[in-house]
Amino acid sequence: MRTLRLGRTGLKISEICLGTMTFGLQTDRDEAFAIMDAADAAGIDFLDVADVYPVGGTLESVGRTEEIVGAWLAGKRDRFVVATKVYGATGPGPNDAGLSRRHVIAACEASLRRLGTSWIDLYYIHRWDPQTPIDETLAALENLRAAGKIRYAGCSNIAAWQMMASLAASERSGGVRFDAVQPRYNLLFRSIEAELLPAAEANGVGAVVFNPLAGGLLTGKYKRGETPREGTRFTLGNAAQLYQQRYWQDEQLDAVERLAAFFAARGKSLTHAALRWVLDQPAVNAAIVGASRADQLRDSLTALETTLDEDERTACDAAWYALPRRRPDEER
């Protein structure tokens, strides 16, 4: 397990970040503990959470993932870099969502309580809030940083122009800046290569990418003509529609089938090849890998022992370039 710097900062992170969004719904507490134990044993010291997780849940389940992670971290918090996020609705009121000063500070305090910690290493905005000036959000994050409640700030699900506007606002104020960006990125989704990744790299913003296995599609276990299986992200509560919109198209399923056959003929797993491809991209600092079972995580981590030759990288590129382009509003 390699350890890398996050962007231009001095913070060191493992190249695999454990994604926890299944904990508390798709994955029960005991199995979540087993997954985190497996991650720890493999050298993963970077955990990704969000205040609204578990994914696919409701307002009643908000915060459950942070509570599970916090319970597991008891007695070993200092060894881990913990990231969580703010934006989504954590209650029914009009101020229980978004990036206003009120919600950012209240949400951070709630995350700290659930995680059982006095600080968050990396605090992301979960997405852009068009109703709140970015200066207000950054000022709230600076207050939290000055109080020692967060160490670094980041942004997720954001366009290149939004990230650059945020960096410009930080430069004007001299306060906290976004030192990490968390976009979606995998063999089937590479739109961020046009603007976001180059802008991040040029400005010392570390890229911690999610969905490196396309929500499980790049494991090769799904086929054209099938219906999404129960218990997966493609059928899980309010996440089902999002994941089906992202990946459940015949063209993507066909591309995965071709890639799986190509790598099988070379004695390699598509899962390992797809994750290796992401980790090999020079602008990527870390990839978020999730699991609903500990054995899934252990299998995914075999990618660290995998290498890709030129023909294999060409086949990976061909998958993306063969896909039809999508509308800009579907890009995140």
C-alpha positions in Angstrom: 0.0 0.0 0.0 1.6 3.2 -1.1 1.4 6.4 1.0 1.0 9.7 -1.0 0.7 13.4 -0.3 -2.7 14.9 -0.7 -2.2 17.5 -3.4 0.1 20.3 -2.3 -0.5 19.6 1.4 1.7 17.8 3.9 -1.0 15.3 4.7 -0.1 11.7 3.9 -2.9 9.2 2.8 -3.0 5.6 1.6 -3.6 5.3 -2.1 -6.8 3.3 -1.4 -9.4 5.1 0.7 -12.1 2.9 2.3 -15.5 3.9 1.2 -18.1 3.4 3.9 -21.4 4.4 2.3 -22.9 0.9 2.6 -22.5 0.8 6.4 -25.7 0.8 8.2 -28.1 -0.3 5.5 -26.6 -2.6 2.9 -24.0 -3.7 5.4 -24.7 -4.3 9.1 -22.5 -3.2 12.0 -20.6 -6.5 12.5 -19.7 -6.8 8.8 -18.8 -3.1 8.6 -16.4 -3.8 11.5 -15.0 -6.8 9.6 -14.5 -4.6 6.5 -12.6 -1.9 8.5 -10.5 -4.6 10.2 -9.6 -5.9 6.7 -8.7 -2.4 5.5 -6.6 -1.7 8.5 -4.7 -5.0 8.1 -4.1 -4.1 4.4 -2.5 -0.7 5.4 -5.5 1.5 4.5 -5.5 4.5 6.8 -7.9 6.8 4.9 -11.6 6.5 5.6 -14.4 8.3 3.6 -17.8 9.0 5.2 -20.6 11.5 4.7 -23.1 12.8 7.2 -26.1 11.6 5.1 -24.8 8.0 4.7 -25.8 5.2 4.4 -26.5 5.6 0.7 -30.1 4.6 -0.2 -31.3 5.5 3.3 -33.9 8.1 4.6 -33.8 10.9 7.1 -34.3 8.3 9.8 -31.0 6.6 8.8 -28.9 9.8 8.4 -25.7 9.6 10.4 -25.8 5.9 11.0 -22.6 5.3 9.0 -20.7 7.9 10.9 -21.8 6.3 14.2 -20.6 2.9 13.0 -17.2 4.3 11.9 -16.9 6.3 15.1 -17.5 3.2 17.2 -14.8 1.2 15.3 -12.3 4.1 15.6 -12.5 4.2 19.4 -9.0 3.9 20.8 -7.3 4.2 17.4 -8.4 7.5 16.0 -4.9 8.9 15.7 -3.8 6.3 13.2 -6.5 7.3 10.6 -7.2 10.1 8.2 -11.0 10.6 8.4 -13.0 12.5 5.7 -16.7 13.3 5.9 -19.0 15.6 4.0 -21.7 18.3 4.4 -24.5 19.4 2.1 -27.3 16.8 2.1 -30.5 17.0 4.2 -30.0 15.9 7.7 -33.5 16.9 8.9 -36.8 18.2 7.6 -36.3 21.9 8.0 -35.3 24.5 5.4 -31.9 25.0 7.1 -31.1 21.4 7.5 -29.3 21.1 4.1 -27.0 23.1 1.9 -23.9 25.1 2.5 -25.0 28.1 4.6 -22.9 29.1 7.6 -25.7 27.8 9.8 -25.9 24.3 8.3 -22.1 23.8 7.7 -21.3 24.5 11.4 -24.2 22.6 12.8 -23.5 19.6 10.5 -19.8 19.6 11.4 -20.7 19.5 15.1 -23.1 16.6 14.6 -20.5 14.7 12.6 -17.9 15.2 15.3 -20.3 13.8 17.9 -21.2 10.7 15.8 -17.6 10.0 14.9 -16.6 10.3 18.5 -13.7 12.6 17.6 -12.7 16.2 18.3 -11.5 16.8 14.7 -12.1 15.9 11.1 -9.1 15.6 8.9 -10.7 16.4 5.6 -14.1 18.1 5.4 -15.8 18.1 2.0 -18.7 20.1 0.6 -20.7 17.2 -0.9 -21.7 19.3 -3.9 -22.1 22.9 -5.0 -24.9 25.0 -3.5 -26.2 27.6 -6.0 -28.2 29.3 -3.2 -25.3 30.1 -1.0 -22.3 32.3 -1.9 -19.1 30.3 -1.8 -17.6 33.1 0.3 -20.1 32.3 3.1 -19.3 28.6 2.9 -15.6 29.1 2.9 -15.8 31.6 5.9 -17.7 28.9 7.9 -15.0 26.3 7.0 -12.3 28.8 8.0 -14.1 29.2 11.4 -14.1 25.4 11.8 -10.4 25.2 10.8 -9.4 28.0 13.2 -11.3 26.2 16.0 -9.4 23.0 15.3 -12.5 21.1 14.3 -11.3 20.4 10.7 -7.8 20.2 9.3 -8.4 20.5 5.6 -11.3 21.3 3.3 -12.3 19.7 0.0 -15.1 19.6 -2.6 -17.0 16.8 -4.2 -19.3 16.5 -7.2 -18.1 19.8 -8.5 -17.4 21.3 -11.9 -14.0 22.7 -12.8 -15.3 26.3 -12.9 -16.8 25.9 -9.5 -13.6 24.6 -8.0 -11.6 27.5 -9.6 -14.1 30.1 -8.4 -13.7 28.6 -4.9 -9.9 28.7 -5.1 -10.1 32.4 -6.2 -12.3 33.2 -3.3 -9.9 31.6 -0.9 -7.0 33.5 -2.4 -8.9 36.8 -1.9 -9.8 36.0 1.7 -6.5 34.3 2.7 -8.6 31.7 4.5 -9.1 27.9 4.0 -9.0 26.5 0.5 -10.1 23.3 -1.1 -7.1 21.0 -1.0 -8.9 18.0 -2.3 -11.5 17.3 -5.0 -13.6 14.1 -5.0 -15.0 13.4 -8.5 -16.5 10.3 -10.1 -13.9 8.5 -12.3 -13.5 5.1 -13.9 -13.0 3.4 -17.2 -16.6 4.2 -18.2 -16.6 7.8 -17.0 -13.6 10.1 -17.9 -15.2 13.5 -18.6 -13.2 15.0 -15.7 -10.0 14.5 -17.8 -11.0 17.5 -20.0 -11.0 20.2 -17.3 -11.3 19.2 -13.7 -8.3 16.9 -13.3 -5.9 19.3 -15.2 -7.1 22.2 -13.1 -6.7 20.3 -9.9 -3.2 19.1 -10.8 -2.2 22.6 -11.8 -3.4 24.1 -8.6 -2.1 21.5 -6.1 -5.6 20.1 -5.4 -5.4 16.4 -4.7 -7.9 14.1 -6.5 -9.5 11.4 -4.5 -11.8 9.7 -6.9 -15.0 7.6 -6.3 -16.8 4.9 -8.2 -13.5 3.4 -9.6 -15.5 0.2 -10.3 -18.6 2.0 -11.6 -20.8 1.0 -8.7 -19.8 -2.6 -9.2 -20.5 -2.7 -13.0 -16.7 -3.1 -13.6 -16.7 -6.4 -11.7 -18.2 -7.9 -14.8 -21.0 -9.6 -12.9 -23.8 -7.8 -14.8 -25.0 -8.6 -18.3 -27.2 -6.9 -20.9 -30.8 -8.0 -20.6 -30.6 -8.7 -16.9 -32.6 -6.7 -14.4 -30.6 -5.1 -11.5 -30.1 -7.5 -8.6 -31.7 -6.9 -5.2 -29.3 -5.7 -2.5 -27.0 -3.9 -4.9 -26.6 -0.1 -5.4 -28.8 -0.4 -8.5 -31.8 -1.3 -6.4 -31.0 0.3 -3.1 -33.5 2.9 -1.9 -33.1 6.4 -3.2 -29.7 5.5 -4.7 -31.1 3.1 -7.3 -32.3 5.7 -9.8 -29.0 7.5 -9.6 -26.8 4.4 -10.2 -29.0 3.1 -13.0 -28.9 6.5 -14.7 -25.1 6.5 -14.4 -24.3 3.0 -15.6 -27.3 0.8 -16.5 -27.2 1.3 -20.3 -26.8 -1.4 -22.9 -23.7 0.4 -24.3 -21.9 0.3 -21.0 -22.9 -3.3 -20.2 -21.6 -4.3 -23.6 -18.3 -2.5 -23.0 -17.9 -4.2 -19.7 -18.6 -7.6 -21.3 -15.9 -7.0 -24.0 -13.4 -5.9 -21.4 -14.1 -8.8 -19.1 -13.6 -11.3 -21.9 -10.4 -9.5 -23.0 -8.9 -9.7 -19.5 -10.1 -13.2 -18.8 -8.2 -14.4 -21.9 -5.1 -12.8 -20.4 -5.7 -14.5 -17.0 -6.6 -11.2 -15.3 -9.7 -10.0 -13.4 -11.6 -7.0 -14.8 -12.1 -5.8 -11.2 -8.3 -5.7 -10.6 -7.5 -4.2 -14.0 -10.2 -1.5 -13.7 -8.9 -0.4 -10.3 -5.3 -0.6 -11.4 -6.1 1.7 -14.4 -7.5 4.3 -12.0 -4.6 4.1 -9.6 -2.1 4.5 -12.5 -3.5 7.9 -13.6 -0.9 10.5 -12.6 -3.5 13.1 -11.4 -5.1 10.7 -9.0 -3.9 10.7 -5.4 -6.3 8.0 -4.1 -9.2 5.9 -5.1 -12.2 5.2 -2.9 -13.0 1.5 -2.8 -16.1 0.4 -1.0 -17.5 -3.1 -0.2 -20.5 -4.7 1.4 -18.5 -7.6 2.6 -14.9 -8.0 3.9 -14.1 -10.6 1.2 -15.1 -8.2 -1.5 -12.6 -5.6 -0.2 -9.8 -8.2 0.1 -10.4 -9.3 -3.5 -10.4 -5.7 -4.8 -7.1 -5.0 -3.1 -5.5 -7.6 -5.3 -5.4 -4.8 -7.9 -2.4 -3.5 -6.0 -0.4 -6.5 -7.2 -1.7 -6.1 -10.8 0.1 -4.4 -13.7 -1.2 -3.3 -17.1 0.8 -3.5 -20.3 0.4 -1.3 -23.3 -2.2 -3.5 -25.0 -4.3 -3.7 -21.8 -4.2 0.1 -21.4 -5.2 0.5 -25.0 -8.2 -1.8 -24.4 -9.2 0.2 -21.4 -9.1 3.4 -23.4 -11.1 1.9 -26.2 -14.0 1.2 -23.8 -14.5 4.9 -23.0 -14.0 6.2 -26.5 -16.6 3.7 -27.9 -19.3 4.9 -25.6 -21.8 7.5 -26.8 -21.4 11.0 -25.2 -23.9 12.1 -22.7 -25.6 15.4 -21.8 -23.6 17.8 -19.5 -26.2 17.6 -16.8 -25.5 13.8 -16.5 -21.8 14.3 -16.1 -21.6 14.1 -12.3 
